[in-house]
Amino acid sequence: MELTQEKLNLIERIIKNDRKFANNEDLYDDFFNEMCKRSIPIVNTITSDVTLEAYLRKIATTSILNVLKDTGRLRRSREGFVPSKEVSLDAVRSSSDEYNYSGVVISYPHADYSSNPEDIAVEKEILQKIVDAVYLINDAEPDKKYLKIYKLRYDEGMTQKEIASELSLSQAEISKRLFKLMEKVKEAFN
């Protein structure tokens, strides 16, 4: 299976826009190869440009992290992955995030920079598509209780066994319905 030039250009743009690409430009070929290897199985099945770009951004993050770890430029710490040449602030700090300088106490709140607004918007759009698909599937076959099963499994976090007990069905039936639901949601995306 081959990627079109348009998709190759999209992959290149996503890699170069990733913040971890800065100061690691020499590893571009490794990033590109890893990303292509991970994305080829599904990239030609996604028809929506927005969904494809969101998918490729997630793949890029994973691919770049893997290459940086493999080359020894990143290491895992309590707060995530940090460049191997940097020292974690937590290693320098005491157990608290408060500092006392000349009798003045300074406190630093933790900031969450894990998602940028673009990623959040794409994730919301994808989640909305999933919700819409589940409602349509449930409306088409209300006797299967797809919406109830979905809510119990993914909103309530219940196990298949607990859902089976709640709905007076067998666990095998719940498993089968969850599988069919996920297949139908995948179809709705394509």
C-alpha positions, 0 to 999 in steps of 0.5 A: 500500500502506498501513500499519495504525495498529498498525504506524504506532504501532510505527514512532513508538515505535521512532523515539522510542526511538532514542538519536539522536532525543534533541536532534533531536525537531524532525526527527521528521516527517522521520524518520517519512517517511523510515522509512515510505518505506524500510519500506513495500515489505516491512513488510506481508509480515513476519508475525512481530512480533519479526522486524518489530520487528528489521527496523524498528529497522534501518530506523530507524537508517538513516533517522535517520542519513540525515536527520541527514546531510542536515540537516547535523547529522551528519558522517562521521569515522574512528570513524563518524558524530559530531554536527557540533558535536562535535570528535572525541576522536581529533582532540584525541589523539595517535596513541595512546590513552595519556595521561601526567599527572604521570608516571602513564600512563592507558590507555583501552580502546576500548568497542564500543557498536554493539549493545545486548543487545536487538539482539543477541538479535534478531539471534541469533534471526534467525540461528537461524531462517536456520540451521534453515531451511537445515538443513530445506531441505538435509534435503528435498533432500540431493542439492542439497548446499544446506548445503555450498554455504551453509557454503562461501559464507557461513562460508568466504567462498568465491566461486561459482567456488571453490565450483563447483571444490570441488564439481565443478559449474558456476558457473551451477549454484552460482549457481542453487542459491544463489538457490533456497536464498535463496528457500526461506529467505525462504519459511521466514520468511513 
